Amino acid sequence: MGKKTFIIGASGAIGQELIAAITAAHGPHSVIAALHTSPLPDHLAATTLCEFGVDVRRADTILAALQKHAADIGTVWNLAAPLSVATAADPSAAHDITVGGMERILAAMKTVGLSKICFSDSIGSFGAEAPRELAPARWLVEHPAQDPGSAYGEQKRGCRELMRQYAVEHGFDTRFAIIPGVLHTKPSWGGGTTEYALDAIRAAATHVPYVCPLPLDAWLPMIHVRDLVRGLIALMDAPRAAITEPEGGYAIAGFSFTPAQLFATLAAAGEPAQYTVDLERNPPARRFAALWPDSISPAEAARDLHFEAQASMDATIREILAVSRARAHEAPVS
C-alpha cells in the first residue's frame, strides 16, 4: 500500500490547508488532489499531484482517478460537502454531493482495492438531545436515531452509516473527525454558522458596523485552522491499533466562546466592535447555534491521537484581527 493521501474536496478551504500540512509533514508530492475544475494556488500546485475532472456527482470520474493512482494511495480523505447554511438553502443538491458522493467514493475504493478513508464530520451532526458540554464523537455512534435537527446533520449521519456498512461488510478502516467552527486569517471562507465570528473580527478591523445573527450568549465550539489540520493528520496517521473509539470517530476540539466574549476580546485588543443583534438576519444560523453543543470533548483525541490544540481563543482572535487590519491598510482606495 502506498503512502500518498488522496483528497476529495481538495480545492476547498480545509482541503487546501490539509494539503499544505500533509506536504510539510510528509514531503512534496505526498498528496494527490482530486479537483473538479478549480485549480490549486500555485504554491500548492507546485508540490501536489493534481487530478482534474473529479466530480463527486459522477461515479465514473471518481473511479477513473482512483484507478489511475490506486497503487500509490494509502488514505482517501473525503472533504466534499457544502456548509450548514448552504445545505439548508438547497438540501437536495447538498445530499447528492455529501451522501451520494460518499456512496460513490466508497464503491470506487472497493473496486480498486483501497480501504482506508477519513471523513470530515461536523458539530452540526449533534442535535438538541446531545450533551451540551464536552460532547464526544462516540455519542453520535451510540445514539444513531437522534434527530440532528437539520438536513446538514442528517446528511453527515448518512455518510457515517455508509462508512459503517463498508467497515462491517468489507473490512474498511474508517475514521471521522468532528470539526468545530474553523478560525483562520484568509479573507473569505464559506457560508457556515460559525462564520459569524470571522465576519465580526473583520468588521472590527475595518471599523464597519456589524449585525450579529446570534444571541450574545450563544456558545459555539471553535478551533484555529492550524490546530485543526494537526488534528486531522493525527487522526489519519494514527496506527489502527491506537484507534479505540467506535467507528474511528474523534472530536477535534479547540475552545468555545459566545458573541459577547468575542466582542469583549476585540475591545480588549483595541477594536471595540460596533455591533447590533438581529436574530432574524440569518434564521438557519440562529437555529443551528441553539442545537449544537457548547463544547466538544478533547479527551479521546488526546488519549489516542496524542493531539491537543495549542492556540487559545484570545491569541487566535488577536491574530486574525492583526491580519485583517493589515489587509485593510493594504487595500487600494477607490
Secondary structure, DSSP 8 states (H G I E B T S, - for coil): ---EEEEETTTSHHHHHHHHHHHHHH-TT-EEEE-SS----HHHHTTSEEE----TT-HHHHHHHHHHHGGGEEEEEE-----HHHHHH-HHHHHHHHHHHHHHHHHHHHHHT--EEEEEEEGGG--TTS-SSSB-THHHHH-TT---SSHHHHHHHHHHHHHHHHHHHH--EEEEEEE-EEE--SS-----GGGHHHHHHHHHHTT--EEE-S-TT--EEEEEHHHHHHHHHHHHHS-GGG--SGGGEEE---EEE-HHHHHHHHHHTT----EEE-TTS-HHHHHHHHHS-S-B--HHHHHHT-------HHHHHHHHHHHHHHHHHHS---
